[in-house]
Amino acid sequence: MSTFTLRPAAPSDGAFLADMVVEAANWRQGATRPRPDVLADPVSRGYIAGWQRPADRGVVAVDDGGRPVGAAWYRLFSVEQRAHGFVATGVPELIIGVRPLWRAQGVGRSLLQGLADAARSAGFARLTLSVEHGNFAGVLYRSEGFAVVETVGGRDTMVRTLA
Ligand SMILES: CC(C)(COP(=O)(O)OP(=O)(O)OC[C@H]1O[C@@H](n2cnc3c(N)ncnc32)[C@H](O)[C@@H]1OP(=O)(O)O)[C@@H](O)C(=O)NCCC(=O)NCCS
């Protein structure tokens, strides 16, 4: 089995995080939405624009050569520029993606746990996210303590309390 380690996300990770936004938008089997198309969407762009702002935190999984293979990160949104999983100001929203060849090897779960630790250390009480119906990632989120708080237009907003 391939090995990976986690490190904190840095300002120079912006392009890789954009790759992961594209992966997340193309989660469906056979989906091939082009990168420029995904990143032209204001909500998708909102997950990475201006990375890394002062309150932004993330974790990046790297292979044994230091190459990024997945990332999870969070940022704060305003009511006016809300993303899909917005619940309230002051509740950071996370997004996650893992390169296809690295999926189903524990990277995603490890990233979620690392990001929850980072959010807790930063003093946040909750984390929120949005997942489309049919994406198995919803099962992973549930097993990591996220619960559905709202369902709108084929998407669940899920929140985890960081005890
Ligand atoms: C969702 C995603 C981040 C999960 O990362 P991952 O590294 O594949 O996840 P893990 O290997 O940690 O697996 C977590 C659990 O999901 C299960 N799982 C993994 N791939 C699966 C699949 N294709 N179908 C069903 N379950 C799957 C694993 O068995 C594991 O469960 P277990 O710990 O009980 O064995 C990753 O698959 C991905 O990037 N998908 C495309 C982008 C996306 O959907 N992002 C989220 C948008 S909300």
The ligand as an SDF file (V2000), in Angstrom:
LIG
                    3D

 48 50  0  0  0  0  0  0  0  0999 V2000
  -14.6710   11.7450   -1.1350 C   0  0  0  0  0  0  0  0  0  0  0  0
  -13.1530   11.5540   -1.0740 C   0  0  0  0  0  0  0  0  0  0  0  0
  -12.5210   12.8510   -0.6090 C   0  0  0  0  0  0  0  0  0  0  0  0
  -12.8560   10.4580   -0.0390 C   0  0  0  0  0  0  0  0  0  0  0  0
  -11.4630   10.2840    0.0150 O   0  0  0  0  0  0  0  0  0  0  0  0
  -10.8370    8.8200    0.0220 P   0  0  0  0  0  0  0  0  0  0  0  0
   -9.3900    8.9820    0.2440 O   0  0  0  0  0  0  0  0  0  0  0  0
  -11.2720    8.1170   -1.1900 O   0  0  0  0  0  0  0  0  0  0  0  0
  -11.5630    8.2260    1.3210 O   0  0  0  0  0  0  0  0  0  0  0  0
  -11.0410    7.0660    2.2750 P   0  0  0  0  0  0  0  0  0  0  0  0
  -10.0980    6.1580    1.5500 O   0  0  0  0  0  0  0  0  0  0  0  0
  -10.5510    7.6780    3.5400 O   0  0  0  0  0  0  0  0  0  0  0  0
  -12.3690    6.2690    2.5030 O   0  0  0  0  0  0  0  0  0  0  0  0
  -13.3030    6.6380    3.4440 C   0  0  0  0  0  0  0  0  0  0  0  0
  -14.4040    5.5870    3.4670 C   0  0  0  0  0  0  0  0  0  0  0  0
  -15.1490    5.6080    2.2560 O   0  0  0  0  0  0  0  0  0  0  0  0
  -15.1500    4.3090    1.6480 C   0  0  0  0  0  0  0  0  0  0  0  0
  -15.0210    4.4710    0.2240 N   0  0  0  0  0  0  0  0  0  0  0  0
  -13.9310    4.8960   -0.4560 C   0  0  0  0  0  0  0  0  0  0  0  0
  -14.2050    4.9540   -1.7840 N   0  0  0  0  0  0  0  0  0  0  0  0
  -15.4990    4.5380   -1.9340 C   0  0  0  0  0  0  0  0  0  0  0  0
  -16.3590    4.4010   -3.0570 C   0  0  0  0  0  0  0  0  0  0  0  0
  -15.9600    4.6870   -4.3160 N   0  0  0  0  0  0  0  0  0  0  0  0
  -17.6420    3.9880   -2.8390 N   0  0  0  0  0  0  0  0  0  0  0  0
  -18.0650    3.7200   -1.5850 C   0  0  0  0  0  0  0  0  0  0  0  0
  -17.2840    3.8470   -0.4720 N   0  0  0  0  0  0  0  0  0  0  0  0
  -16.0090    4.2490   -0.6630 C   0  0  0  0  0  0  0  0  0  0  0  0
  -13.9610    3.6090    2.2150 C   0  0  0  0  0  0  0  0  0  0  0  0
  -14.2210    2.2270    2.1880 O   0  0  0  0  0  0  0  0  0  0  0  0
  -13.8300    4.1890    3.5860 C   0  0  0  0  0  0  0  0  0  0  0  0
  -14.6270    3.5230    4.4920 O   0  0  0  0  0  0  0  0  0  0  0  0
  -13.9480    2.6220    5.6410 P   0  0  0  0  0  0  0  0  0  0  0  0
  -12.9680    3.5180    6.3500 O   0  0  0  0  0  0  0  0  0  0  0  0
  -15.0920    2.2230    6.4770 O   0  0  0  0  0  0  0  0  0  0  0  0
  -13.2600    1.5200    4.9100 O   0  0  0  0  0  0  0  0  0  0  0  0
  -12.5510   11.1530   -2.4410 C   0  0  0  0  0  0  0  0  0  0  0  0
  -13.1140    9.9370   -2.8430 O   0  0  0  0  0  0  0  0  0  0  0  0
  -12.7400   12.1820   -3.5370 C   0  0  0  0  0  0  0  0  0  0  0  0
  -11.9080   13.0610   -3.7260 O   0  0  0  0  0  0  0  0  0  0  0  0
  -13.8440   12.0950   -4.2940 N   0  0  0  0  0  0  0  0  0  0  0  0
  -14.1130   13.0270   -5.3770 C   0  0  0  0  0  0  0  0  0  0  0  0
  -14.3160   14.4320   -4.8840 C   0  0  0  0  0  0  0  0  0  0  0  0
  -15.4510   14.5390   -3.8890 C   0  0  0  0  0  0  0  0  0  0  0  0
  -16.4610   13.8580   -3.9840 O   0  0  0  0  0  0  0  0  0  0  0  0
  -15.2490   15.4200   -2.9050 N   0  0  0  0  0  0  0  0  0  0  0  0
  -16.2430   15.6590   -1.8960 C   0  0  0  0  0  0  0  0  0  0  0  0
  -17.2780   16.6080   -2.3820 C   0  0  0  0  0  0  0  0  0  0  0  0
  -18.4830   16.8950   -1.1120 S   0  0  0  0  0  0  0  0  0  0  0  0
  1  2  1  0
  2  3  1  0
  2  4  1  0
  2 36  1  0
  4  5  1  0
  5  6  1  0
  6  7  2  0
  6  8  1  0
  6  9  1  0
  9 10  1  0
 10 11  2  0
 10 12  1  0
 10 13  1  0
 13 14  1  0
 14 15  1  0
 15 16  1  0
 15 30  1  0
 16 17  1  0
 17 18  1  0
 17 28  1  0
 18 19  1  0
 18 27  1  0
 19 20  2  0
 20 21  1  0
 21 22  1  0
 21 27  2  0
 22 23  1  0
 22 24  2  0
 24 25  1  0
 25 26  2  0
 26 27  1  0
 28 29  1  0
 28 30  1  0
 30 31  1  0
 31 32  1  0
 32 33  2  0
 32 34  1  0
 32 35  1  0
 36 37  1  0
 36 38  1  0
 38 39  2  0
 38 40  1  0
 40 41  1  0
 41 42  1  0
 42 43  1  0
 43 44  2  0
 43 45  1  0
 45 46  1  0
 46 47  1  0
 47 48  1  0
M  END
$$$$
